[in-house]
């Protein structure tokens, strides 16, 4: 028997794709909490899950407040599941413990100064930002939404005692952008329930948050990522409905307008079956972005989403994880994506952190007659796509979304990335081919990887030494390794061609001599790349395809053959296959087996293209390739492996730009690749 959640007695009349109805959400919440409460001996036992070795906290010899943080984070984030469940079943018990009583007791203990399990106060710690602030935001987001589950059961005296701690943390130092939302939630809750706050501070936080809106419903958050959905939409929509419109109607109206703009393309981030894309940091939070489906029904004028599609995607995203055995570690969600994987984690996470992924259970706060519950499941835009691909351009955050009807996979193509980070800087992110960790020997999945062969780098000299006479300590050993792009720039979409740039090495190290200009044409099930290499010195370069996991240790089947016009390599596992085709600019195509770099299996296969240029001043070249994926395990046809019918490389385009191309596909669609003024169009 599978040791994971299974949909029992599925309702395929209401939900023909997942079988999940409101009852199944309740059952799923109970299942997940039942496993979590294996770590609770009695109602008196604080919820502290076993620590996990690696980079997450607490670390050995950490100060005591880190343990308090672990306990509070575990308590608060499991309330993400428990509060909606208490709302629909006030007397619900898990393993003989009444949930309402358990959370009332432990929140009181945590928030009452002087209790052995109480949180430290800001004045007891060095003046800085702490995880406690984040968890206060989550707690009061939940209690604004569902005040009946906890807050109403305290006496006035208990509330006043707890308000002291809440107020001190609510007014304490926060950090930039999304963290201000946490202070907003706590301050708003206090004000709503009659406690004095610094109103100007609350307004200042609100103004700061709104100032980060960039367009298309997206907010700047270091770079653009899922925090726009999970915090700037989920938290603030709850704030608008239960506080904002009463106290700050103008700001609430602005926030809701941005949420509506975000909803225009929000469902397109998910695969046909609801799969979540492994993109951006905080990967162990997984389905927290699915919370947007449920809070959309709290908007002032109702949800703009197709309700049957919203529930289908929401349910599918949950089943992507909770129905997998490897998802659970110590009976709770693992620190990883499917199973535990160190390389996807950040050091601000702890064993309890992944429980924020259950934001979708906010849906249990909706009435039973909500369209979210009553609409019949459907597949939205996918029902009309057939084998076509829908491309959505989000100009302001520089994101391109591709929904491949042919494969059911959705892709995120990022265009504004400030630094070298695989969470953000891969060429594309695919719902059904999660990204792999970087390989310092090249061959990295879904990235251009670069190694300098410049003798100055090999010696470890600063490349400007012989101009300036100043020596910079460069690491010659490090220079022997392959590195990925240092940043990704968005240059717009013209005539259905996506233009971006990879900066492989930033200034002051001659950054303008390490540029790859990207031109991409999205086709059903893949992309045609006509990339212009402006690498000014001796180098090696690889271009990796998606990684194929060796499920249950079964290796991928790789085939390779060359035609007169191109080189082709394919790889196949059960249910998934890839093809990489190169036309010009590449020396050969290869495959490699990785260990410990894929989130689905210990071993994986990567297809990649390779080139080596040893001239002191390599020519500008076009590197033309095609990258295809499929999710049916079928055999590639000759026509699929030959998508380009005609390729004309042009030294000087009619626009007077240098080195472009004209392409005719086998379906006779034509494209012009023109890098005219691409450096002047860059944005990041």
Buried (B, 14 or more C-beta within 10 A) or exposed (E): EEEBBBBEEBBEEBBBBBBBBBEBBBBBBBBBBEBBBEBBEEEEEBBBBEBBEBBBBBEEEEEEBBBBBBBBBBBBBBBBBBBBBBBBBEEBBBEEBBBBEBBBBBBBBBBBBEEEBBBBBBEEEEEEBBBBBBBBBBBBBBBBBBBBBBBEBBEEEBBEBBBEBBBBBBBBEBEEBBBBBBBBBBBBBBBBBEBEBBEEBBBEBBEBBBEBBBEBBBBBBBBBBBBBBBBBBBBBBBBBBBBBBEBBEEBBEBBBEBBBBBBBBBBBBBBBBBBBBBBBBBBBBBBBBBBBBBBBBBBEEEBBBBBBBBBBBBBBBBBBBBBBEBBBBBBBBBBBBBBBBBBBBBEBBBBBBBBBBBBBBBBBBBEEEBBBBBBEBBBBBBEEBEEEBBBBBBBBBBBBBBBBBBBBBBBBBBBBBBEBBBBBBBBBBBBBBBBBBBBBBBBBBBBBBBBBBBEBBEEBBBBBBEEEEEEEEBEEEEBBBBBBBBBBBBBBBBEEBBBBBBBBBBEEBBBEBBBBBBBBBBBBBBBBBBBBBBBBBBBBBBBBBBBBBBBEEEBBEBEBEEEEEBBBBBBBBEEBBBBBBBBBBBBBBBBBBBEEBBBBBEBBBBBBBBBEBEEEEBEBBBBBBBBBBBBEEEEBEEEBBBBBEEBEBBEEBEEEBBBBBBBBBEEEEEBBBBBBEBEEBBEB
